[in-house]
């Protein structure tokens, strides 16, 4: 458990600083406590025992749960928000922005500025330290933000519907924690494109695709990757490791290849991810085509989630070592 928590925090740290944007984390510890406690209780463990697992008296545990579930969410200001506020107030030069946020790091500030310009929220005139930043008009900002929100929210909504975690249109906004208008726009887009169907008031989807390299919607892909691995491990733990067989339908395997320079199987190992993706994509295309012609009944279907991942461990001299 300590090892899994450690690896999870590494992932959270990477996600929270993506592209230099500092995501608010004040609520994370409380969220972990509440959701972990709820999940343990859902496993049939009595509250007295759950409280003891957290090293708390039952009354203290109950008070903390009540306080955390009833309190309003308060988020700290991110670097991204702070830079945007400065641009709105001053129309500053790049040098001024870097000076104002000198303790956040020039690289991080530069990444935020690039992201703001790319998102259409901020425009820039000039180059270098004398470049001047200004906010775009409200109409343009709303249009850009709506388009990007729609792209990302649509993919997240698609994932939840595909996984069966959301079945009613009225549940989407609350589940995704977005405005009703954004949720409705995302759902309209999914229904219009045929990615989601409404059958008897229930939202259903037999396929889920986030294109490789997509700039919008990658959040859904990351969540789907992580969820699939976590569910596979949890299922295997619940059913027991002792009975593992080569023909198992549930489980996972990790292979670490040590590849020295000019190794005879170097190319084969490095292209393992690519070749597996190609074969899996071909199979998925055949299944998807069949499902398109013969929509499966969600109540009598089995979703088989297959995950493949590969990373390289590079040594201090820049040489590729293990691929796992």
GUFI-948602 format. One line per 5 residues: number of its first residue (from 1); their letters; for each residue x, y, z of N, C-alpha, C. Coordinates in Angstrom, 3 decimals. Layout:
<pts>
NUM) a) X/Y/Z/X/Y/Z/X/Y/Z  ...
</pts>
This chain:
<pts>
1) xxxxx) 0.820/-1.208/0.000/0.000/0.000/0.000/0.855/1.259/0.000  1.942/1.254/0.785/2.838/2.419/0.802/3.427/2.666/-0.584  3.804/1.591/-1.259/4.382/1.725/-2.595/3.382/2.276/-3.603  2.130/1.809/-3.535/1.104/2.289/-4.452/0.805/3.756/-4.199  0.738/4.152/-2.922/0.507/5.556/-2.592/1.650/6.416/-3.127
6) xxxxx) 2.873/5.938/-2.969/4.040/6.696/-3.429/3.994/6.911/-4.938  3.685/5.852/-5.685/3.614/5.981/-7.135/2.447/6.861/-7.569  1.346/6.790/-6.823/0.185/7.631/-7.136/0.516/9.099/-6.912  1.257/9.401/-5.841/1.611/10.793/-5.582/2.573/11.319/-6.646  3.441/10.446/-7.177/4.320/10.863/-8.269/3.480/11.269/-9.483
11) xxxxx) 2.467/10.461/-9.798/1.585/10.771/-10.924/0.831/12.071/-10.682  0.312/12.246/-9.475/-0.417/13.480/-9.149/0.491/14.702/-9.267  1.740/14.548/-8.828/2.686/15.662/-8.920/2.944/16.048/-10.372  3.077/15.050/-11.241/3.294/15.331/-12.657/2.080/16.003/-13.274  0.884/15.499/-12.958/-0.342/16.069/-13.511/-0.575/17.490/-13.013
16) xxxxx) -0.219/17.743/-11.755/-0.500/19.049/-11.156/0.411/20.147/-11.677  1.497/19.781/-12.368/2.418/20.792/-12.899/2.542/20.697/-14.417  1.571/20.067/-15.055/1.594/19.909/-16.507/1.661/21.264/-17.195  2.574/21.410/-18.139/2.750/22.636/-18.934/3.002/23.859/-18.061  3.530/23.646/-16.854/3.843/24.776/-16.003/2.673/25.297/-15.210
21) xxxxx) 1.482/24.727/-15.413/0.302/25.191/-14.692/0.266/24.536/-13.315  0.190/25.358/-12.271/0.169/24.822/-10.906/-1.266/24.568/-10.481  -1.689/23.327/-10.464/-3.054/22.993/-10.091/-3.250/23.097/-8.584  -4.439/23.558/-8.137/-4.699/23.639/-6.695/-4.791/22.248/-6.084  -4.136/22.069/-4.936/-4.093/20.754/-4.296/-4.664/20.757/-2.881
26) xxxxx) -5.184/21.911/-2.448/-5.627/22.024/-1.057/-6.672/20.983/-0.684  -7.485/20.577/-1.663/-8.587/19.668/-1.353/-8.198/18.198/-1.478  -7.006/17.903/-1.994/-6.663/16.525/-2.320/-6.643/15.618/-1.088  -5.983/16.052/-0.017/-5.884/15.210/1.184/-7.261/14.886/1.744  -8.134/15.908/1.793/-9.488/15.680/2.298/-10.269/14.753/1.374
31) xxxxx) -10.079/14.934/0.063/-10.782/14.093/-0.899/-10.351/12.636/-0.757  -9.045/12.412/-0.574/-8.545/11.044/-0.397/-9.147/10.415/0.853  -9.188/11.179/1.947/-9.735/10.651/3.197/-11.203/10.253/3.032  -11.997/11.164/2.473/-13.434/10.916/2.346/-13.710/9.735/1.418  -13.068/9.713/0.261/-13.353/8.653/-0.709/-12.812/7.309/-0.258
36) xxxxx) -11.665/7.307/0.419/-11.130/6.052/0.939/-12.036/5.510/2.038  -12.484/6.385/2.922/-13.379/5.960/4.005/-14.686/5.406/3.442  -15.255/6.105/2.465/-16.513/5.651/1.863/-16.344/4.301/1.185  -15.231/4.120/0.488/-15.012/2.867/-0.222/-14.817/1.713/0.753  -14.101/1.955/1.852/-13.917/0.895/2.848/-15.257/0.521/3.467
41) xxxxx) -16.077/1.518/3.775/-17.409/1.244/4.319/-18.256/0.471/3.315  -18.095/0.807/2.012/-18.857/0.122/0.976/-18.471/-1.352/0.870  -17.264/-1.686/1.344/-16.821/-3.083/1.348/-17.455/-3.871/2.495  -18.291/-3.200/3.294/-18.988/-3.880/4.385/-18.302/-3.770/5.735  -17.285/-2.907/5.837/-16.575/-2.728/7.107/-17.340/-1.729/7.975
46) xxxxx) -17.543/-2.069/9.245/-18.275/-1.179/10.154/-17.503/0.107/10.414  -18.225/1.192/10.671/-17.601/2.496/10.883/-16.614/2.477/12.047  -16.933/1.736/13.094/-16.026/1.660/14.235/-14.671/1.103/13.806  -14.711/0.108/12.935/-13.478/-0.505/12.451/-12.744/0.451/11.507  -13.502/1.143/10.642/-12.889/2.091/9.720/-12.183/3.199/10.495
51) xxxxx) -12.858/3.705/11.531/-12.256/4.749/12.355/-10.953/4.249/12.978  -10.954/3.006/13.426/-9.755/2.435/14.032/-8.640/2.293/12.997  -8.999/1.980/11.755/-8.001/1.853/10.692/-7.291/3.185/10.438  -8.015/4.288/10.652/-7.430/5.617/10.497/-6.800/6.113/11.799  -6.839/5.270/12.844/-6.264/5.661/14.126/-7.075/6.736/14.821
56) xxxxx) -8.389/6.718/14.657/-9.258/7.746/15.224/-10.354/7.103/16.068  -10.840/7.865/17.041/-12.017/7.441/17.791/-13.226/7.579/16.875  -14.250/6.784/17.112/-15.424/6.793/16.239/-16.044/8.183/16.145  -16.158/8.878/17.279/-16.783/10.198/17.265/-15.952/11.183/16.440  -14.633/11.144/16.592/-13.766/12.037/15.824/-13.855/11.735/14.334
61) xxxxx) -13.931/10.461/14.009/-14.063/10.050/12.616/-15.366/10.568/12.016  -16.449/10.422/12.748/-17.756/10.875/12.260/-17.790/12.388/12.090  -17.196/13.108/13.045/-17.166/14.573/12.953/-16.354/15.026/11.746  -15.226/14.360/11.499/-14.391/14.738/10.358/-15.100/14.453/9.048  -15.756/13.318/8.957/-16.490/12.980/7.740/-17.602/13.995/7.490
66) xxxxx) -18.300/14.375/8.551/-19.398/15.336/8.407/-18.868/16.689/7.969  -17.763/17.108/8.569/-17.192/18.422/8.236/-16.708/18.473/6.799  -16.048/17.404/6.364/-15.483/17.409/5.015/-16.544/17.271/3.934  -17.590/16.515/4.211/-18.622/16.314/3.198/-19.599/17.475/3.124  -19.704/18.254/4.198/-20.660/19.355/4.211/-20.026/20.698/3.883
71) xxxxx) -18.685/20.807/4.001/-18.037/22.089/3.776/-17.976/22.424/2.293  -17.982/23.726/1.993/-17.881/24.180/0.611/-16.437/24.039/0.152  -16.277/23.793/-1.129/-14.929/23.644/-1.683/-14.274/25.002/-1.849  -13.059/25.144/-1.324/-12.299/26.386/-1.457/-10.980/26.051/-2.136  -10.746/26.646/-3.277/-9.539/26.352/-4.040/-8.544/27.490/-3.936
76) xxxxx) -7.270/27.161/-3.822/-6.221/28.165/-3.811/-5.989/28.672/-5.233  -5.399/29.827/-5.373/-5.168/30.377/-6.696/-3.947/29.725/-7.327  -4.064/29.332/-8.576/-2.949/28.697/-9.264/-2.076/29.761/-9.921  -0.872/29.337/-10.327/0.020/30.244/-11.047/-0.644/30.714/-12.337  -1.318/29.814/-12.996/-2.036/30.140/-14.239/-3.035/31.269/-13.996
81) xxxxx) -3.825/31.155/-12.918/-4.818/32.180/-12.597/-4.150/33.493/-12.214  -3.057/33.396/-11.459/-2.373/34.599/-11.000/-1.779/35.379/-12.176  -1.179/34.663/-13.128/-0.615/35.332/-14.304/-1.724/35.974/-15.127  -2.820/35.270/-15.312/-3.944/35.832/-16.065/-4.477/37.089/-15.395  -4.570/37.066/-14.052/-5.042/38.249/-13.326/-4.104/39.431/-13.535
86) xxxxx) -2.794/39.183/-13.515/-1.823/40.258/-13.726/-1.968/40.852/-15.128  -2.140/39.986/-16.121/-2.311/40.464/-17.498/-3.576/41.313/-17.616  -4.639/40.888/-16.954/-5.895/41.644/-16.989/-5.730/43.023/-16.351  -4.966/43.102/-15.274/-4.836/44.351/-14.519/-3.828/45.326/-15.127  -2.736/44.815/-15.718/-1.630/45.699/-16.092/-1.250/45.719/-17.572
91) xxxxx) -1.646/44.704/-18.343/-1.109/44.543/-19.692/0.421/44.604/-19.638  1.039/43.727/-18.896/2.484/43.817/-18.616/3.368/43.324/-19.756  4.637/43.669/-19.649/5.632/43.097/-20.546/6.012/41.719/-20.020  6.695/40.948/-20.859/7.144/39.628/-20.432/8.107/39.758/-19.255  8.978/40.769/-19.304/9.938/40.983/-18.224/9.222/41.248/-16.914
96) xxxxx) 8.144/42.004/-16.976/7.379/42.325/-15.765/6.737/41.062/-15.186  6.207/40.220/-16.053/5.565/38.987/-15.576/6.600/38.088/-14.906  7.753/37.927/-15.557/8.808/37.080/-14.992/9.288/37.626/-13.656  9.435/38.959/-13.569/9.877/39.584/-12.314/8.842/39.403/-11.210  7.572/39.548/-11.578/6.498/39.436/-10.574/6.431/38.027/-9.997
101) xxxxx) 6.702/37.020/-10.812/6.601/35.637/-10.348/7.974/34.957/-10.332  8.981/35.718/-9.898/10.348/35.209/-9.926/10.551/33.973/-9.063  9.766/33.829/-8.009/9.948/32.681/-7.121/9.278/31.417/-7.659  8.492/31.555/-8.733/7.844/30.391/-9.333/8.700/29.763/-10.418  9.744/30.463/-10.839/10.631/29.921/-11.869/10.292/30.461/-13.247
106) xxxxx) 11.321/30.924/-13.959/11.087/31.527/-15.278/10.528/30.517/-16.272  11.000/29.285/-16.212/10.520/28.263/-17.141/9.029/28.006/-16.945  8.591/27.929/-15.681/7.190/27.684/-15.393/6.317/28.863/-15.842  6.802/30.080/-15.588/6.049/31.270/-15.992/5.933/31.329/-17.513  7.032/31.032/-18.201/7.009/31.034/-19.662/6.016/30.008/-20.197
111) xxxxx) 5.947/28.849/-19.550/5.008/27.809/-19.983/3.565/28.282/-19.810  3.294/28.986/-18.694/1.953/29.508/-18.456/1.588/30.550/-19.509  2.526/31.443/-19.819/2.263/32.468/-20.837/1.974/31.828/-22.189  2.756/30.813/-22.556/2.506/30.125/-23.821/1.126/29.487/-23.829  0.761/28.885/-22.709/-0.531/28.223/-22.617/-1.668/29.230/-22.725
116) xxxxx) -1.529/30.392/-22.082/-2.575/31.422/-22.135/-2.752/31.955/-23.553  -1.634/32.150/-24.253/-1.709/32.640/-25.632/-2.315/31.576/-26.537  -1.855/30.328/-26.373/-2.364/29.246/-27.203/-3.848/29.014/-26.977  -4.303/29.208/-25.741/-5.711/28.986/-25.414/-6.609/30.095/-25.938  -6.013/31.231/-26.369/-6.803/32.331/-26.890/-7.274/33.309/-25.840
121) xxxxx) -6.870/33.101/-24.593/-7.284/34.001/-23.525/-6.428/35.259/-23.488  -5.209/35.173/-24.005/-4.262/36.296/-23.971/-3.625/36.452/-25.351  -3.379/37.713/-25.748/-2.668/37.985/-26.992/-1.314/38.601/-26.653  -0.353/38.505/-27.574/0.977/39.031/-27.326/1.437/39.850/-28.526  2.079/40.982/-28.233/2.634/41.846/-29.269/4.117/42.046/-28.988
126) xxxxx) 4.952/41.780/-29.985/6.380/41.929/-29.792/7.040/40.632/-29.376  8.348/40.698/-29.131/9.112/39.509/-28.756/10.050/39.822/-27.596  10.583/38.757/-27.004/11.551/38.918/-25.925/10.949/39.532/-24.682  11.818/40.137/-23.872/11.368/40.723/-22.615/10.444/41.905/-22.785  10.463/42.564/-23.974/9.606/43.724/-24.215/8.239/43.342/-24.773
131) xxxxx) 7.995/42.072/-24.999/6.696/41.634/-25.508/5.604/42.038/-24.522  4.484/42.537/-25.045/3.390/43.012/-24.210/2.216/42.041/-24.306  1.674/41.672/-23.147/0.561/40.729/-23.080/-0.721/41.465/-22.713  -1.816/41.083/-23.361/-3.112/41.682/-23.077/-4.187/40.610/-23.221  -5.266/40.761/-22.475/-6.356/39.790/-22.570/-7.124/40.028/-23.859
136) xxxxx) -7.659/38.972/-24.432/-8.489/39.096/-25.619/-9.881/39.552/-25.203  -10.694/39.904/-26.173/-12.033/40.407/-25.870/-12.870/39.323/-25.206  -13.838/39.705/-24.367/-14.692/38.710/-23.708/-15.377/37.769/-24.687  -15.794/38.299/-25.831/-16.491/37.461/-26.811/-15.571/36.367/-27.336  -14.327/36.743/-27.674/-13.363/35.762/-28.185/-13.003/34.762/-27.099
141) xxxxx) -12.779/35.247/-25.890/-12.416/34.359/-24.788/-13.509/33.341/-24.518  -14.757/33.808/-24.499/-15.870/32.893/-24.246/-15.979/31.838/-25.335  -15.766/32.271/-26.591/-15.862/31.333/-27.702/-14.771/30.272/-27.624  -13.534/30.696/-27.365/-12.410/29.757/-27.272/-12.576/28.829/-26.084  -12.913/29.426/-24.919/-13.061/28.611/-23.715/-14.176/27.585/-23.889
146) xxxxx) -15.280/28.012/-24.501/-16.399/27.089/-24.699/-15.991/25.938/-25.611  -15.230/26.257/-26.677/-14.821/25.213/-27.616/-13.895/24.204/-26.942  -12.934/24.714/-26.159/-11.996/23.816/-25.497/-12.665/23.031/-24.379  -13.535/23.711/-23.617/-14.272/23.003/-22.583/-15.118/21.901/-23.199  -15.739/22.214/-24.336/-16.606/21.243/-24.988/-15.814/20.024/-25.441
151) xxxxx) -14.624/20.251/-26.013/-13.792/19.133/-26.467/-13.400/18.225/-25.297  -12.893/18.834/-24.227/-12.433/18.043/-23.083/-13.594/17.392/-22.340  -14.648/18.175/-22.100/-15.794/17.648/-21.349/-16.492/16.546/-22.134  -16.568/16.698/-23.451/-17.210/15.666/-24.272/-16.510/14.325/-24.105  -15.182/14.337/-24.117/-14.434/13.090/-23.960/-14.591/12.510/-22.564
156) xxxxx) -14.589/13.371/-21.539/-14.792/12.875/-20.176/-16.194/12.294/-20.025  -17.195/12.977/-20.597/-18.572/12.486/-20.533/-18.695/11.153/-21.265  -18.045/11.071/-22.420/-18.067/9.827/-23.205/-17.499/8.667/-22.403  -16.397/8.924/-21.693/-15.781/7.884/-20.871/-16.728/7.412/-19.777  -17.364/8.352/-19.075/-18.265/7.998/-17.978/-19.467/7.207/-18.481
161) xxxxx) -19.998/7.607/-19.639/-21.152/6.900/-20.203/-20.743/5.507/-20.664  -19.602/5.424/-21.336/-19.104/4.138/-21.806/-18.878/3.176/-20.642  -18.361/3.707/-19.532/-18.095/2.877/-18.360/-19.356/2.577/-17.545  -20.486/3.191/-17.914/-21.722/2.958/-17.176/-21.806/3.713/-15.871  -20.917/4.711/-15.671/-20.921/5.476/-14.434/-21.935/6.610/-14.471
166) xxxxx) -22.406/6.965/-15.658/-23.472/7.949/-15.833/-24.453/7.381/-16.844  -25.731/7.370/-16.501/-26.727/6.799/-17.413/-27.837/7.776/-17.769  -28.014/8.841/-16.972/-29.077/9.803/-17.218/-28.492/11.155/-17.608  -29.083/11.851/-18.596/-28.570/13.158/-19.009/-28.472/14.155/-17.863  -29.399/14.067/-16.907/-29.423/15.025/-15.799/-28.268/14.826/-14.820
171) xxxxx) -27.547/13.697/-14.919/-26.458/13.407/-13.992/-25.125/13.991/-14.440  -25.027/14.345/-15.721/-23.723/14.705/-16.285/-23.081/15.914/-15.628  -23.830/17.019/-15.510/-23.244/18.262/-14.992/-22.652/18.061/-13.605  -23.408/17.414/-12.716/-22.937/17.195/-11.349/-21.764/16.227/-11.318  -21.808/15.186/-12.145/-20.743/14.191/-12.155/-19.432/14.763/-12.683
176) xxxxx) -19.549/15.664/-13.679/-18.363/16.266/-14.277/-17.941/17.553/-13.594  -18.824/18.073/-12.715/-18.557/19.326/-12.008/-18.330/20.476/-12.992  -19.261/20.611/-13.952/-19.221/21.705/-14.925/-20.592/22.366/-14.979  -20.666/23.516/-15.642/-21.943/24.209/-15.803/-22.917/23.360/-16.613  -24.202/23.567/-16.350/-25.227/22.827/-17.085/-25.107/23.055/-18.589
181) xxxxx) -24.798/24.308/-18.991/-24.705/24.626/-20.410/-23.583/23.839/-21.080  -22.438/23.718/-20.391/-21.307/22.961/-20.943/-21.654/21.487/-21.033  -22.306/20.951/-20.005/-22.695/19.541/-20.007/-23.692/19.256/-21.120  -24.649/20.165/-21.311/-25.632/19.974/-22.381/-24.960/20.032/-23.747  -24.027/20.985/-23.907/-23.307/21.089/-25.177/-22.497/19.836/-25.472
186) xxxxx) -21.837/19.300/-24.449/-21.042/18.086/-24.619/-21.933/16.909/-25.002  -23.064/16.783/-24.321/-23.978/15.673/-24.611/-24.559/15.800/-26.016  -24.940/17.015/-26.401/-25.465/17.232/-27.763/-24.444/16.813/-28.808  -23.168/17.150/-28.558/-22.095/16.787/-29.487/-21.924/15.278/-29.569  -21.994/14.593/-28.427/-21.853/13.142/-28.404/-23.009/12.455/-29.120
191) xxxxx) -24.221/12.961/-28.904/-25.394/12.377/-29.550/-25.371/12.659/-31.058  -24.993/13.878/-31.417/-24.959/14.255/-32.837/-23.948/13.418/-33.615  -22.785/13.171/-33.004/-21.729/12.423/-33.683/-21.947/10.910/-33.628  -22.956/10.472/-32.864/-23.237/9.048/-32.777/-22.375/8.294/-31.793  -21.545/9.018/-31.049/-20.687/8.347/-30.073/-21.484/7.824/-28.886
196) xxxxx) -22.616/8.467/-28.636/-23.495/8.078/-27.526/-24.920/7.988/-28.051  -25.671/7.040/-27.536/-27.077/6.884/-27.914/-27.952/7.040/-26.680  -29.195/7.489/-26.898/-30.175/7.607/-25.819/-31.254/6.572/-26.068  -31.280/5.550/-25.233/-32.223/4.457/-25.395/-33.127/4.370/-24.174  -34.397/4.719/-24.376/-35.351/4.665/-23.263/-34.967/5.560/-22.105
201) xxxxx) -34.386/6.720/-22.413/-33.978/7.650/-21.366/-32.629/7.342/-20.758  -31.964/6.276/-21.234/-30.654/5.883/-20.710/-29.564/6.138/-21.741  -28.467/6.747/-21.308/-27.336/7.008/-22.188/-26.470/5.753/-22.288  -26.161/5.353/-23.512/-25.335/4.162/-23.709/-24.304/4.440/-24.796  -23.184/3.728/-24.723/-22.134/3.820/-25.732/-21.395/2.493/-25.764
206) xxxxx) -21.147/1.987/-26.956/-20.456/0.710/-27.078/-18.991/0.883/-27.438  -18.586/2.129/-27.793/-17.204/2.390/-28.169/-16.689/3.657/-27.503  -15.376/3.735/-27.330/-14.728/4.938/-26.798/-13.392/5.110/-27.499  -13.205/6.274/-28.130/-11.958/6.527/-28.852/-11.447/7.916/-28.540  -10.226/8.009/-28.014/-9.513/9.278/-27.898/-8.308/9.146/-28.815
211) xxxxx) -8.282/9.862/-29.951/-7.215/9.683/-30.941/-5.823/9.846/-30.343  -4.885/9.049/-30.824/-3.503/9.120/-30.371/-2.947/10.513/-30.651  -2.400/11.170/-29.613/-1.818/12.495/-29.778/-2.819/13.634/-29.693  -4.071/13.350/-29.303/-5.086/14.395/-29.228/-4.701/15.449/-28.198  -4.812/16.745/-28.571/-4.477/17.830/-27.650/-5.603/18.074/-26.658
216) xxxxx) -6.836/17.791/-27.056/-7.969/17.936/-26.162/-8.519/16.544/-25.849  -8.886/16.337/-24.607/-9.456/15.048/-24.221/-8.443/14.063/-23.693  -7.145/14.467/-23.621/-6.142/13.543/-23.099/-6.431/13.197/-21.653  -7.159/14.094/-20.948/-7.495/13.815/-19.549/-8.309/12.526/-19.442  -9.235/12.338/-20.396/-10.047/11.121/-20.384/-9.185/9.892/-20.624
221) xxxxx) -8.205/10.025/-21.522/-7.319/8.898/-21.811/-6.492/8.524/-20.590  -5.926/9.533/-19.910/-5.122/9.277/-18.709/-5.979/8.605/-17.639  -7.191/9.135/-17.429/-8.080/8.555/-16.426/-8.432/7.123/-16.781  -8.679/6.875/-18.060/-9.047/5.531/-18.498/-7.880/4.564/-18.315  -6.656/5.009/-18.662/-5.469/4.165/-18.456/-5.345/3.776/-16.985
226) xxxxx) -5.369/4.807/-16.135/-5.137/4.580/-14.711/-6.241/3.717/-14.110  -7.485/4.009/-14.495/-8.620/3.250/-13.967/-8.517/1.779/-14.368  -8.156/1.521/-15.623/-8.081/0.144/-16.105/-7.035/-0.657/-15.339  -5.857/-0.047/-15.143/-4.801/-0.728/-14.394/-5.240/-0.974/-12.947  -5.816/0.064/-12.314/-6.230/-0.057/-10.916/-7.313/-1.115/-10.742
231) xxxxx) -8.295/-1.129/-11.645/-9.388/-2.105/-11.547/-8.857/-3.519/-11.781  -7.937/-3.672/-12.743/-7.375/-4.997/-13.016/-6.636/-5.532/-11.788  -5.843/-4.663/-11.155/-5.105/-5.079/-9.957/-6.063/-5.402/-8.820  -7.052/-4.511/-8.608/-8.014/-4.728/-7.520/-8.803/-6.016/-7.723  -9.190/-6.287/-8.965/-9.943/-7.511/-9.254/-9.099/-8.745/-8.998
236) xxxxx) -7.825/-8.655/-9.405/-6.932/-9.791/-9.194/-6.677/-10.021/-7.705  -6.519/-8.937/-6.957/-6.320/-9.056/-5.517/-7.538/-9.708/-4.866  -8.712/-9.274/-5.307/-9.948/-9.796/-4.717/-10.148/-11.281/-5.010  -9.770/-11.705/-6.216/-9.969/-13.110/-6.585/-8.803/-13.995/-6.177  -7.659/-13.382/-5.834/-6.515/-14.163/-5.388/-5.498/-14.379/-6.488
241) xxxxx) -4.223/-14.304/-6.132/-3.142/-14.454/-7.102/-2.748/-15.921/-7.308  -3.121/-16.771/-6.347/-2.643/-18.154/-6.389/-3.052/-18.917/-7.629  -4.213/-18.580/-8.192/-4.722/-19.358/-9.319/-4.370/-18.802/-10.672  -3.380/-17.943/-10.768/-3.027/-17.325/-12.042/-2.638/-18.378/-13.072  -3.168/-18.205/-14.300/-2.878/-19.122/-15.396/-2.579/-18.319/-16.649
246) xxxxx) -1.937/-18.963/-17.601/-1.578/-18.288/-18.847/-2.820/-17.781/-19.570  -3.931/-18.530/-19.501/-5.138/-18.162/-20.236/-6.107/-17.326/-19.399  -5.623/-16.680/-18.341/-6.481/-15.823/-17.519/-7.122/-14.724/-18.356  -8.370/-14.379/-18.022/-9.054/-13.267/-18.676/-8.896/-11.981/-17.884  -8.475/-12.077/-16.648/-8.257/-10.913/-15.799/-6.858/-11.005/-15.207
251) xxxxx) -6.123/-9.905/-15.260/-4.784/-9.910/-14.676/-3.859/-8.989/-15.428  -2.586/-9.133/-15.172/-1.608/-8.288/-15.843/-0.220/-8.879/-15.709  0.667/-8.468/-16.605/2.057/-8.927/-16.568/2.972/-7.760/-16.890  4.119/-7.709/-16.251/5.117/-6.685/-16.530/6.420/-7.369/-16.917  6.958/-6.992/-18.058/8.220/-7.551/-18.535/9.238/-6.421/-18.655
256) xxxxx) 10.383/-6.570/-18.032/11.443/-5.572/-18.116/12.602/-6.142/-18.931  12.910/-5.476/-20.041/13.980/-5.917/-20.932/15.205/-5.024/-20.741  16.340/-5.591/-20.467/17.577/-4.831/-20.363/18.283/-4.868/-21.716  18.410/-3.695/-22.337/18.920/-3.618/-23.703/20.221/-2.823/-23.743  21.312/-3.498/-24.031/22.604/-2.827/-24.192/22.709/-2.294/-25.626
261) xxxxx) 23.585/-1.311/-25.877/23.761/-0.796/-27.240/24.060/-1.923/-28.222  23.422/-1.860/-29.404/23.593/-2.840/-30.473/23.115/-4.237/-30.073  22.194/-4.297/-29.142/21.605/-5.578/-28.758/20.848/-6.146/-29.960  20.940/-7.444/-30.222/20.292/-8.014/-31.416/18.770/-7.871/-31.425  18.135/-7.703/-30.241/16.685/-7.575/-30.189/16.238/-6.158/-29.809
266) xxxxx) 17.169/-5.206/-29.940/16.872/-3.832/-29.537/15.647/-3.276/-30.254  15.635/-3.342/-31.564/14.528/-2.775/-32.329/13.212/-3.472/-32.003  13.246/-4.795/-31.884/12.038/-5.565/-31.596/11.429/-5.155/-30.259  12.300/-4.945/-29.267/11.815/-4.544/-27.945/11.263/-3.121/-27.976  12.017/-2.183/-28.586/11.595/-0.797/-28.605/10.294/-0.586/-29.388
271) xxxxx) 10.026/-1.474/-30.360/8.813/-1.342/-31.155/7.670/-2.212/-30.635  7.857/-2.775/-29.452/6.825/-3.646/-28.882/5.521/-2.884/-28.652  5.629/-1.648/-28.154/4.432/-0.835/-27.931/3.706/-0.577/-29.249  4.471/-0.174/-30.266/3.884/0.137/-31.562/3.195/-1.076/-32.172  3.878/-2.228/-32.164/3.315/-3.428/-32.785/2.069/-3.909/-32.039
276) xxxxx) 2.093/-3.798/-30.707/0.930/-4.215/-29.928/-0.248/-3.289/-30.198  0.029/-1.981/-30.293/-1.034/-1.025/-30.613/-1.668/-1.333/-31.969  -0.825/-1.626/-32.947/-1.333/-1.900/-34.295/-2.254/-3.107/-34.288  -1.826/-4.198/-33.655/-2.650/-5.410/-33.635/-3.921/-5.206/-32.811  -3.798/-4.476/-31.680/-4.971/-4.219/-30.850/-5.955/-3.305/-31.582
281) xxxxx) -5.437/-2.306/-32.312/-6.300/-1.394/-33.063/-7.062/-2.134/-34.154  -6.376/-3.049/-34.834/-7.032/-3.819/-35.884/-8.179/-4.650/-35.323  -7.952/-5.269/-34.177/-9.003/-6.061/-33.533/-10.142/-5.158/-33.073  -9.771/-3.989/-32.483/-10.805/-3.058/-32.017/-11.674/-2.582/-33.177  -11.057/-2.306/-34.331/-11.815/-1.850/-35.503/-12.841/-2.894/-35.926
286) xxxxx) -12.456/-4.163/-35.896/-13.385/-5.228/-36.284/-14.539/-5.330/-35.295  -14.221/-5.250/-33.996/-15.268/-5.323/-32.972/-16.202/-4.116/-33.079  -15.609/-2.922/-33.285/-16.410/-1.705/-33.381/-17.342/-1.743/-34.586  -16.850/-2.246/-35.720/-17.682/-2.335/-36.920/-18.862/-3.278/-36.696  -18.597/-4.388/-36.037/-19.684/-5.324/-35.730/-20.702/-4.687/-34.782
291) xxxxx) -20.197/-3.992/-33.757/-21.103/-3.356/-32.796/-21.922/-2.245/-33.437  -21.347/-1.594/-34.456/-22.073/-0.542/-35.151/-23.281/-1.123/-35.889  -23.096/-2.284/-36.495/-24.178/-2.937/-37.225/-25.125/-3.690/-36.301  -24.577/-4.173/-35.199/-25.392/-4.946/-34.250/-25.144/-4.402/-32.842  -25.764/-3.261/-32.470/-25.540/-2.647/-31.150/-25.772/-3.645/-30.027
296) xxxxx) -24.788/-3.846/-29.161/-24.925/-4.812/-28.066/-25.862/-4.306/-26.973  -26.489/-5.223/-26.294/-27.357/-4.892/-25.166/-26.474/-4.633/-23.946  -26.462/-3.391/-23.411/-25.598/-3.075/-22.262/-25.827/-3.979/-21.061  -27.053/-4.498/-20.924/-27.375/-5.324/-19.775/-26.807/-6.740/-19.895  -26.462/-7.142/-21.108/-25.969/-8.507/-21.300/-24.668/-8.514/-22.092
301) xxxxx) -23.807/-7.553/-21.799/-22.529/-7.455/-22.497/-21.379/-7.412/-21.501  -20.217/-7.836/-21.946/-19.011/-7.792/-21.127/-18.012/-6.832/-21.758  -17.527/-5.870/-20.978/-16.500/-4.953/-21.461/-15.126/-5.501/-21.080  -14.312/-5.756/-22.068/-12.954/-6.252/-21.848/-12.002/-5.080/-22.051  -11.334/-4.639/-20.986/-10.412/-3.505/-21.060/-8.980/-4.024/-21.089
306) xxxxx) -8.282/-3.698/-22.153/-6.898/-4.145/-22.326/-6.000/-2.924/-22.288  -4.990/-2.956/-21.448/-4.080/-1.816/-21.319/-2.665/-2.242/-21.656  -1.971/-1.393/-22.424/-0.568/-1.650/-22.709/0.210/-0.351/-22.511  1.334/-0.443/-21.858/2.138/0.748/-21.618/3.614/0.402/-21.676  4.422/1.380/-22.026/5.865/1.153/-22.127/6.598/2.423/-21.732
311) xxxxx) 7.685/2.285/-21.017/8.508/3.435/-20.659/9.972/3.038/-20.734  10.827/4.024/-20.903/12.262/3.768/-20.982/12.959/4.369/-19.778  13.836/3.609/-19.166/14.652/4.084/-18.051/16.014/4.445/-18.622  16.299/5.752/-18.729/17.539/6.219/-19.355/18.616/6.420/-18.296  19.814/5.917/-18.556/20.888/6.059/-17.572/21.500/7.464/-17.627
316) xxxxx) 22.439/7.735/-16.757/23.020/9.074/-16.621/23.731/9.552/-17.887  24.147/8.615/-18.731/24.865/8.992/-19.949/23.934/9.086/-21.150  22.604/8.992/-20.883/21.643/9.134/-21.964/21.382/7.868/-22.738  21.870/6.708/-22.250/21.650/5.459/-22.938/20.363/4.817/-22.459  19.633/4.201/-23.377/18.406/3.505/-23.018/18.769/2.224/-22.279
321) xxxx) 18.131/2.043/-21.139/18.407/0.847/-20.363/17.237/-0.097/-20.384  16.422/-0.041/-19.350/15.302/-0.973/-19.246/14.084/-0.407/-19.966  13.352/-1.270/-20.602/12.040/-0.938/-21.178/11.024/-1.779/-20.431  10.048/-1.134/-19.832/9.103/-1.920/-19.019/7.688/-1.474/-19.251
</pts>
